[in-house]
Amino acid sequence: MPTPTTIRATVASSHNLPGRLRDVLEGEPLSPEIAVQLLSCDDDLLPELLSAARTLKERSRPGVITYSRKVFLPLTNLCRDYCGYCTFRRNPGDPGAHTMTPDEVLSITQEGEQLGCTEALFSLGDKPETVFPEMRDTLRHLGYRSTLHYLEAMCELVLRETRLLPHANPGLLSAHWIERLRVTNPSLGLMLESTSTHLPEAHPNGRTPDKLPSRRLKTIEDAGRLGVPFTTGILIGIGETMRDRVESLHAIRCLHEQYGHIQEVIIQNFRIKPPIPMATWPEPTTGDMLRTIAVARLLLGNMNIQAPPNLTQNGYERLLEAGINDWGGISPLTPDFINPEAPWPHLLDLQRRTEAAGQTLKLRLPVYPEFIPSVVACGGLLAERLQSASNF
């Protein structure tokens, strides 16, 4: 329990939050203590917080909001983790359980190519063959030793047969597999979600072996050591505290400061879905998202910050007020298989709302422009495709 002295100090500092915001705009770092307070600030201070975040965004990326036009490829939804918030995963035999065939992968990517897509986003469950003999049989039939070997082959197929660039989110990766996948992926991704180890509803004890924060941070750090552009982020509203959010953002910032490889940070809000164990869990509000994005901008400075528009039910353009500079991947063809209840906005609507906020909507590749030279320097077919795609 805090002492009266501690309480007085906290109250005194909270009264000076506007001054702390001005300090950040003048180059002072935002302390974790103030960041925690800003995440819970009252509505009177919110406009000032949002203004400070937008100012920082405009200094580094004035007047532009980017997005990636993609196809979403759920390579397999079998998964050995049982997260309380997930509606994507399946067990063998469940309705909707599916592992895509090479023909399905190629058909969807070719159709996406005709619609101007440049990204093939691969999402899949974590190492399902380690617990499901059915997945081992499927892989044996397809001719592969593991799900990651199959993913590698499908990334090669997409790169060889289409103009799309793969971006894989396969869960935890060893340094060995990061090296292998970088040959076909200009960027890779893994959500940190949270550094908290006390999220019993989201990560039931013993049932989510791939969600240990230390293991996820290790994957992100290994990518940094290898110089692989990397997408990560936090998932809010799954039982974490405000301090947990700040600590998670701080961990991401520290890794980027050390290696310079984190190409974007996603701020994603938990959404309830009827079949999940957390179906009665309260969702973060739009105000909660605005505060979290704005604090992320103040903590992360000029890093790329993304928030998905389809997960804000009404008025997703408000997220622009908090200082994002990217909408993430938007598909004109495939649904969001992770959040199937939340359709992507139509690209014309996205453009209209972005321009109404005084910003220009700009298409990007699955790797951000500032990271392209390091990928091209590695050579190979990926470098050729990336150089060609850079002229779109």
C-alpha positions in Angstrom: 0.0 0.0 0.0 1.4 3.5 -0.9 2.3 5.8 1.9 0.6 9.2 2.2 3.8 10.8 1.0 3.8 8.6 -2.2 0.2 9.5 -2.8 0.8 13.2 -2.5 3.8 12.9 -4.9 1.7 11.1 -7.4 -1.1 13.6 -7.2 1.3 16.5 -7.5 2.9 15.0 -10.6 -0.4 14.3 -12.2 -1.3 18.0 -11.9 1.7 18.8 -14.0 1.0 16.3 -16.8 0.5 19.2 -19.4 3.9 20.4 -18.5 5.4 16.9 -18.9 3.8 16.7 -22.4 5.5 20.0 -23.3 8.8 18.6 -22.1 8.4 15.6 -24.4 7.8 17.8 -27.4 11.0 19.6 -26.4 13.0 16.4 -26.5 12.7 15.1 -22.9 12.1 11.4 -22.6 8.7 10.3 -21.2 9.2 8.6 -17.8 7.4 5.3 -17.2 5.6 6.8 -14.2 4.1 9.6 -16.3 3.3 7.3 -19.1 1.2 5.1 -16.8 -0.7 8.2 -15.6 -1.3 9.4 -19.1 -2.9 6.0 -20.0 -5.5 6.7 -17.4 -5.8 10.5 -17.8 -9.2 12.1 -17.6 -11.1 13.5 -20.6 -10.0 17.0 -19.9 -6.4 16.2 -20.6 -7.1 13.8 -23.5 -7.1 16.6 -26.2 -3.7 17.8 -25.1 -2.3 14.3 -25.0 -3.6 13.6 -28.5 -2.2 16.9 -29.8 1.2 16.1 -28.5 1.2 12.7 -30.1 0.1 14.1 -33.5 2.8 16.8 -33.3 5.4 14.1 -32.9 4.0 12.1 -35.8 3.9 15.1 -38.1 7.5 15.9 -37.4 8.8 12.6 -38.8 6.0 11.7 -41.3 4.1 14.9 -42.2 0.8 14.5 -43.9 1.0 10.8 -44.9 -0.7 7.7 -43.6 0.5 4.4 -45.2 -1.1 1.0 -45.7 -0.3 -2.3 -47.3 -2.6 -3.9 -49.8 -2.6 -7.7 -49.0 -4.1 -11.1 -49.3 -4.5 -12.9 -46.0 -3.3 -16.6 -46.1 -4.3 -18.7 -43.1 -1.8 -21.4 -44.0 -3.1 -23.6 -41.1 -5.4 -22.8 -38.2 -4.3 -25.8 -36.2 -2.4 -24.6 -33.2 -0.9 -26.1 -30.0 -1.7 -22.9 -27.9 -5.1 -22.4 -26.3 -5.3 -18.6 -25.8 -8.4 -17.3 -24.1 -9.0 -14.6 -26.7 -8.4 -16.5 -29.9 -11.1 -17.6 -32.4 -8.6 -18.5 -35.2 -7.1 -21.7 -33.8 -8.7 -25.1 -34.3 -8.2 -28.7 -33.2 -8.3 -31.4 -35.9 -11.9 -32.3 -36.7 -13.3 -29.0 -35.5 -15.6 -27.1 -37.9 -13.5 -24.9 -40.0 -10.2 -26.7 -39.3 -8.1 -26.3 -42.4 -4.6 -26.4 -43.8 -4.2 -24.7 -47.2 -2.9 -26.6 -50.2 -0.3 -25.1 -52.5 -3.0 -24.7 -55.2 -5.1 -22.7 -52.8 -2.1 -20.5 -51.8 -1.3 -19.9 -55.5 -4.9 -19.2 -56.5 -5.5 -16.6 -53.8 -2.2 -14.8 -54.4 -2.7 -14.7 -58.2 -6.2 -13.3 -57.7 -4.8 -10.7 -55.3 -2.1 -9.8 -57.8 -4.9 -8.9 -60.2 -6.4 -6.6 -57.6 -3.1 -4.7 -57.0 -2.0 -6.5 -53.8 1.7 -6.5 -53.0 1.7 -8.5 -49.7 1.0 -12.1 -49.0 0.4 -12.3 -45.3 0.9 -15.8 -43.9 -0.6 -16.5 -40.5 -0.6 -19.9 -38.9 -0.8 -21.8 -35.7 2.3 -22.5 -33.6 3.9 -25.9 -34.4 0.7 -27.9 -34.5 2.5 -31.0 -35.6 4.1 -31.3 -32.2 0.7 -32.2 -30.6 -1.5 -33.3 -33.5 -0.8 -36.5 -35.4 -3.3 -35.4 -38.0 -1.0 -32.4 -38.8 2.0 -34.7 -39.1 0.0 -36.8 -41.6 -1.0 -33.8 -43.6 2.6 -32.6 -43.8 3.8 -36.1 -44.7 1.2 -36.1 -47.5 2.4 -32.7 -48.7 6.0 -33.8 -48.5 7.3 -31.6 -45.7 8.9 -32.4 -42.3 7.3 -29.5 -40.3 4.9 -26.6 -40.6 7.8 -24.2 -40.9 9.3 -26.2 -43.8 5.9 -26.0 -45.5 5.6 -22.3 -44.8 9.1 -21.8 -46.3 8.1 -23.6 -49.5 4.9 -21.6 -49.8 6.8 -18.3 -49.4 9.1 -19.5 -52.2 6.1 -20.4 -54.3 4.5 -17.0 -53.9 7.8 -15.2 -54.6 8.6 -17.3 -57.7 5.1 -17.3 -59.3 3.6 -13.9 -58.4 4.6 -10.3 -57.9 3.5 -10.4 -54.2 6.0 -10.3 -51.4 5.5 -12.7 -48.5 5.3 -11.5 -44.9 5.1 -14.4 -42.5 3.8 -14.5 -38.9 4.6 -18.1 -37.8 4.9 -17.6 -34.1 8.2 -18.2 -32.2 11.2 -18.7 -34.4 14.8 -19.7 -33.8 17.6 -17.7 -35.2 18.1 -20.6 -37.7 14.5 -20.2 -39.0 14.8 -16.5 -39.2 17.8 -16.9 -41.4 15.9 -19.4 -43.6 12.7 -17.3 -43.9 14.6 -14.0 -44.6 15.5 -15.5 -48.0 11.8 -15.1 -49.2 10.4 -12.6 -46.7 11.5 -9.0 -46.7 10.1 -8.7 -43.2 8.8 -11.0 -40.5 6.3 -10.5 -37.7 5.5 -11.6 -34.1 3.3 -9.8 -31.7 4.9 -9.4 -28.3 1.4 -8.9 -26.9 2.5 -8.2 -23.4 5.5 -8.6 -21.1 3.2 -9.6 -18.3 3.4 -13.2 -17.1 0.2 -12.9 -15.1 -2.7 -13.1 -17.6 -4.6 -16.2 -16.5 -7.7 -15.6 -18.7 -5.7 -14.9 -21.8 -2.9 -17.4 -21.3 -4.2 -20.2 -19.2 -1.4 -21.9 -17.2 0.4 -24.6 -19.2 -1.8 -24.2 -22.2 0.0 -21.4 -24.1 3.7 -22.5 -24.3 4.5 -20.1 -27.1 3.2 -17.0 -25.3 6.0 -16.7 -22.7 7.2 -13.1 -23.0 10.8 -14.1 -22.6 10.6 -16.4 -25.6 8.8 -13.9 -27.8 11.4 -11.2 -26.9 14.1 -13.7 -27.8 12.7 -14.1 -31.3 12.4 -10.3 -31.8 16.0 -9.9 -30.5 17.3 -12.6 -32.7 15.8 -10.9 -35.7 17.5 -7.7 -34.6 20.9 -9.5 -34.4 20.4 -10.8 -37.9 19.2 -7.4 -39.2 15.8 -8.6 -40.4 13.0 -6.0 -40.5 10.4 -6.9 -38.0 6.8 -6.1 -37.1 5.7 -6.5 -33.5 3.2 -4.9 -31.1 1.0 -5.1 -28.1 -2.5 -6.5 -27.6 -4.5 -4.4 -25.1 -7.4 -5.4 -22.9 -6.4 -9.0 -22.1 -6.0 -8.4 -18.4 -2.7 -6.4 -18.4 -2.2 -3.3 -16.2 -1.3 0.1 -17.5 2.2 -0.4 -16.2 2.3 -3.7 -18.1 1.5 -1.7 -21.3 4.2 0.8 -20.6 6.8 -2.0 -19.8 5.8 -3.8 -23.0 6.3 -0.7 -25.2 9.6 0.1 -23.3 10.9 -3.4 -24.1 10.1 -2.9 -27.8 11.8 0.5 -27.8 14.9 -0.9 -26.1 15.3 -3.7 -28.7 14.9 -1.2 -31.5 17.4 1.2 -30.0 19.9 -1.7 -29.8 19.3 -3.2 -33.3 17.3 -0.7 -35.3 15.2 -3.4 -37.0 11.6 -2.9 -35.7 9.8 -1.6 -38.7 6.4 -1.0 -37.1 4.7 -1.4 -33.8 1.0 -2.4 -33.8 -1.4 -1.3 -31.1 -4.2 -3.8 -31.3 -7.3 -3.9 -29.2 -8.9 -7.2 -27.9 -12.3 -7.9 -29.4 -14.8 -10.3 -27.9 -16.2 -13.2 -30.0 -18.9 -15.6 -29.0 -16.9 -18.9 -29.1 -13.9 -17.8 -27.0 -13.4 -18.3 -23.3 -13.1 -14.6 -22.8 -16.5 -13.9 -24.6 -17.8 -11.9 -21.6 -14.5 -10.0 -21.0 -14.8 -6.2 -21.3 -13.4 -4.7 -24.5 -11.1 -1.7 -24.5 -13.0 1.5 -25.4 -12.0 3.8 -28.2 -10.8 6.2 -25.5 -8.5 3.5 -24.2 -7.1 2.9 -27.7 -6.6 6.7 -28.2 -4.7 7.0 -24.9 -2.6 3.9 -25.6 -1.6 4.9 -29.2 -0.8 8.4 -28.0 1.4 7.2 -25.2 3.1 4.8 -27.6 3.9 7.7 -29.9 5.4 9.7 -27.0 7.4 6.7 -25.9 8.5 5.4 -29.3 9.2 8.8 -31.0 9.6 8.4 -34.8 9.0 4.7 -35.0 6.2 3.5 -37.3 3.0 3.0 -35.3 0.0 1.1 -36.7 -3.6 0.5 -35.5 -6.0 -1.7 -37.4 -9.1 0.2 -38.6 -11.4 -2.7 -38.7 -11.2 -3.3 -35.0 -12.8 0.1 -34.1 -16.5 -0.3 -34.7 -17.5 3.4 -35.1 -15.3 6.2 -36.4 -12.0 4.4 -36.9 -10.6 7.7 -38.3 -10.4 8.9 -34.8 -7.3 6.7 -34.4 -5.5 9.2 -36.6 -5.9 11.8 -33.8 -3.6 9.7 -31.6 -0.5 9.8 -33.9 -0.5 6.6 -35.9 1.2 6.8 -39.3 -0.1 3.4 -40.7 -3.3 1.5 -41.1 -1.6 -1.9 -41.5 -2.6 -4.5 -44.1 -6.0 -4.0 -45.8 -7.3 -6.7 -48.2 -9.7 -6.1 -51.1 -10.1 -9.9 -51.4 -9.7 -11.9 -48.2 -11.2 -11.4 -44.7 -9.3 -10.8 -41.4 -9.2 -14.5 -40.4 -8.0 -13.5 -36.9 -11.0 -11.2 -36.4 -13.6 -12.6 -38.9 -16.4 -10.5 -37.3 -14.6 -7.3 -38.3 -14.5 -6.7 -42.0 -11.8 -4.4 -43.6 -13.0 -1.0 -44.6 -13.3 -0.5 -48.3 -10.2 1.2 -49.6 -12.2 4.1 -51.0 -13.7 4.7 -47.6 -10.3 4.4 -46.0 -8.9 7.0 -48.4 -11.9 9.3 -47.9 -11.7 9.3 -44.1 -7.9 9.6 -44.1 -8.1 12.6 -46.4 -10.8 14.2 -44.4 -8.4 14.1 -41.5 -5.9 16.1 -43.6 -3.6 13.2 -44.5 -2.7 11.5 -47.7 -3.2 7.8 -48.0 -0.2 6.1 -49.5 0.4 2.4 -50.5 3.5 0.8 -49.1 5.1 -2.7 -49.4 5.2 -5.2 -46.6 8.6 -3.8 -45.7 8.8 -0.1 -45.0 10.9 2.1 -47.5 13.7 2.8 -45.0 14.4 -0.9 -44.6 14.4 -1.8 -48.3 18.1 -1.1 -48.9 19.2 -3.6 -46.3 17.0 -6.3 -47.7 18.1 -5.7 -51.3 21.7 -5.9 -50.2 21.2 -9.6 -49.4 20.7 -10.3 -53.1 18.8 -13.2 -54.6 15.3 -13.4 -56.1 13.8 -11.5 -53.2 16.1 -8.5 -54.0 15.0 -8.6 -57.6 11.3 -8.8 -56.7 11.7 -6.0 -54.2 13.5 -3.7 -56.5 10.8 -4.3 -59.1 8.0 -3.8 -56.6 9.6 -0.6 -55.3 8.6 1.1 -58.5 4.8 0.4 -58.1 
